[in-house]
Amino acid sequence: MRRSKVSQLPQDLRDALNARLIGDGFANYDAIVEWLAEQGFVISRSSLHRHGSDLKEQIEESMADARRTRALARAAREAGDADDGELLELASGIMQDSLLRTSLQLKRAGTDDPIETAKTLSLLSRAFADVGRFDLARQKWQSEVRARAEAAATSAEKIARKGGLSAESVAALRREILGIAA
C-alpha cells in the first residue's frame, strides 16, 4: 500500500497543516497547496482534500463519541440508574474503542518506516495496558464498596433487630443499603 504524500511530511509540518485545515474550516485547499509549496512540498489539491476529509471525519467521530458519553453519563445520573462504577466502566469501554479505532487507522495508513510503526504500536500497547489497569482498579474499587456495604448492612440489621424492628423492615433496610453498592 502506498503512503500518502501528506503522511510523509515532517510531523511538525503535518501538525501545522492540520491546524490550518481545522482553522480554515476544511476549505481554502488552494491556499494551503500554495503554502505547502512555499515550504518545499508539492502536494496535489486532491491528495490534500483526501487528507482533510479523513481528518474531518476523525474529528467528527471523536466529537460524537464525546457527546454520546456526556449524554449517557448525564442520563444515567439523572435517572439514578448508574453509580460511579458504571460510569467508569462506560468510560473505559469508550477508551478501548477509541484505541482500537486508532490501531485500525494506523494499519490502514500503512507506513514504510518500521521504526515509526514500532513506536506507534508501543504507545498504543501502553495505552491499552493503562486502560486495562484502570479497569482492574475500577473493579477492585467496586468490590471494596460492595464489601463495605455488606458489612454496613449486616451491622444495621443486627442493630435493627435488637431495636425491635420487624423482619420486613429489617429486610427493607438491608435492601436499601445494599442497593447503594449494586
Secondary structure as UniProt FT lines:
FT   HELIX           6..8
FT   HELIX           11..23
FT   TURN            24..25
FT   HELIX           29..38
FT   TURN            39..40
FT   HELIX           45..79
FT   HELIX           84..109
FT   HELIX           114..162
FT   TURN            163..164
FT   HELIX           167..180
//
